[in-house]
Amino acid sequence: MPRPAEDSTTAEGDGGELRVTVDRRGAVLVVGVAGELDHDTAGELRAVLARPVGDGIDRVVVDLADLRFCDSTGLNLLLRARIEREEAGLRLELAGLRPMVARLFAITGADSVLRIHPDVRSALGSADLPDPPDLPDPPDLPEAPGTAPPTGPV
């Protein structure tokens, strides 16, 4: 039986609405995000993720199963929240990405930095999985053929 949300907020922007819910499940804080996460609606999620968590919480799982759209503002918000939570001794993980949102994370490489689960149920059962590796900065790649500056007399 699902538990009632502890907290719920809604933000509206020009393009849509974002609803954020918070539910504690044992040592995990589940933050549900529904609607559209963009520059106009990100404030509510940012505020929820910045709040101190209660005693006994060791992970924050952001449930994105009902997120229809995410732009670069939303992506950056989640990446920054991950860093801030780690500095506080917590893990931030994502669950339930829809294909369009998952594609944004794959294209940007964020899926290699954030732990992503197929759904909240999987996330709740994965407490003992290792953290994703810290990835080094990518090496400088050689210039593509035909783009190097000329080396002879011009």
Beta strands, then each sheet from edge to edge (+ up, - down):
strand 1: 7-12
strand 2: 17-25
strand 3: 28-37
strand 4: 59-70
strand 5: 91-95
strand 6: 115-117
sheet 1: 1+ 2- 3+ 4+ 5+ 6+
end
